[in-house]
Amino acid sequence: MSQPHDVDTEQIGPLVFVANQNYPYPFKTDKPPRYWMEEQTGALATAVETYMNGDRLSAEQLELIKLYLTQYIERVVLTADAQRQRLLSRIAKLRTNNDIETFADHASEYGAEVF
């Protein structure tokens, strides 16, 4: 996959992200979080769509979503009262769509809109 040099591309595990230059991350940070819609292989989009449709995630899809959530929470600007390490530790325990939904709702309380 060839990308122009001015495009911000990053690989995280099996996922390949290309920043959408029309929607830059609005906060100053050394490494902005990657948004799921910027992922180029299609695997993450399929996993997120499966989750959003309420369908059962395969083990591989669950791992991709957990990888995505981890990089997002590691990088996102959170409110002052957020406990980043506590949020990160919860990701490993995600097993079901309901777990993911509960996590996403909790993260949003601290300014992280993961989906």
Contacts in CASP RR format, 6 or more apart in sequence:
PFRMAT RR
TARGET T0000
AUTHOR 0000-0000-0000
METHOD contacts of the structure
MODEL  1
MSQPHDVDTEQIGPLVFVANQNYPYPFKTDKPPRYWMEEQTGALATAVET
YMNGDRLSAEQLELIKLYLTQYIERVVLTADAQRQRLLSRIAKLRTNNDI
ETFADHASEYGAEVF
1 16 0 8 1.000
1 40 0 8 1.000
3 9 0 8 1.000
3 18 0 8 1.000
7 18 0 8 1.000
7 19 0 8 1.000
7 21 0 8 1.000
8 18 0 8 1.000
8 19 0 8 1.000
8 21 0 8 1.000
9 16 0 8 1.000
9 17 0 8 1.000
9 18 0 8 1.000
9 19 0 8 1.000
10 16 0 8 1.000
10 17 0 8 1.000
10 34 0 8 1.000
11 17 0 8 1.000
12 34 0 8 1.000
12 67 0 8 1.000
12 68 0 8 1.000
12 71 0 8 1.000
13 67 0 8 1.000
14 41 0 8 1.000
14 43 0 8 1.000
14 64 0 8 1.000
15 34 0 8 1.000
15 39 0 8 1.000
15 41 0 8 1.000
15 43 0 8 1.000
15 44 0 8 1.000
15 64 0 8 1.000
15 67 0 8 1.000
15 68 0 8 1.000
16 39 0 8 1.000
16 40 0 8 1.000
16 41 0 8 1.000
17 34 0 8 1.000
17 38 0 8 1.000
17 39 0 8 1.000
17 40 0 8 1.000
18 38 0 8 1.000
18 40 0 8 1.000
19 32 0 8 1.000
19 34 0 8 1.000
19 38 0 8 1.000
20 35 0 8 1.000
20 37 0 8 1.000
20 38 0 8 1.000
23 35 0 8 1.000
24 32 0 8 1.000
25 32 0 8 1.000
25 33 0 8 1.000
27 77 0 8 1.000
29 75 0 8 1.000
29 77 0 8 1.000
31 75 0 8 1.000
32 75 0 8 1.000
33 71 0 8 1.000
33 72 0 8 1.000
33 73 0 8 1.000
33 74 0 8 1.000
33 75 0 8 1.000
33 76 0 8 1.000
34 68 0 8 1.000
34 71 0 8 1.000
34 72 0 8 1.000
34 75 0 8 1.000
35 72 0 8 1.000
36 44 0 8 1.000
36 45 0 8 1.000
36 48 0 8 1.000
36 68 0 8 1.000
36 114 0 8 1.000
36 115 0 8 1.000
37 45 0 8 1.000
39 45 0 8 1.000
39 68 0 8 1.000
43 60 0 8 1.000
43 61 0 8 1.000
43 64 0 8 1.000
44 64 0 8 1.000
44 65 0 8 1.000
44 68 0 8 1.000
46 61 0 8 1.000
47 57 0 8 1.000
47 60 0 8 1.000
47 61 0 8 1.000
47 62 0 8 1.000
47 64 0 8 1.000
47 65 0 8 1.000
48 65 0 8 1.000
48 68 0 8 1.000
48 115 0 8 1.000
50 56 0 8 1.000
50 57 0 8 1.000
50 58 0 8 1.000
50 61 0 8 1.000
51 57 0 8 1.000
51 61 0 8 1.000
51 65 0 8 1.000
51 97 0 8 1.000
51 100 0 8 1.000
52 115 0 8 1.000
54 97 0 8 1.000
55 97 0 8 1.000
56 97 0 8 1.000
57 65 0 8 1.000
57 97 0 8 1.000
62 94 0 8 1.000
62 95 0 8 1.000
65 94 0 8 1.000
65 100 0 8 1.000
66 91 0 8 1.000
66 92 0 8 1.000
66 94 0 8 1.000
68 114 0 8 1.000
69 91 0 8 1.000
69 94 0 8 1.000
69 100 0 8 1.000
69 103 0 8 1.000
69 107 0 8 1.000
69 114 0 8 1.000
70 88 0 8 1.000
70 91 0 8 1.000
72 112 0 8 1.000
72 114 0 8 1.000
73 84 0 8 1.000
73 87 0 8 1.000
73 88 0 8 1.000
73 91 0 8 1.000
73 107 0 8 1.000
73 112 0 8 1.000
73 114 0 8 1.000
74 84 0 8 1.000
74 88 0 8 1.000
76 111 0 8 1.000
76 112 0 8 1.000
77 111 0 8 1.000
78 84 0 8 1.000
78 87 0 8 1.000
78 110 0 8 1.000
78 111 0 8 1.000
78 112 0 8 1.000
79 109 0 8 1.000
79 110 0 8 1.000
79 111 0 8 1.000
81 110 0 8 1.000
82 110 0 8 1.000
82 111 0 8 1.000
82 112 0 8 1.000
87 103 0 8 1.000
87 106 0 8 1.000
87 107 0 8 1.000
87 110 0 8 1.000
87 112 0 8 1.000
90 103 0 8 1.000
90 106 0 8 1.000
91 103 0 8 1.000
93 99 0 8 1.000
94 100 0 8 1.000
94 103 0 8 1.000
104 114 0 8 1.000
104 115 0 8 1.000
107 113 0 8 1.000
107 114 0 8 1.000
108 114 0 8 1.000
END
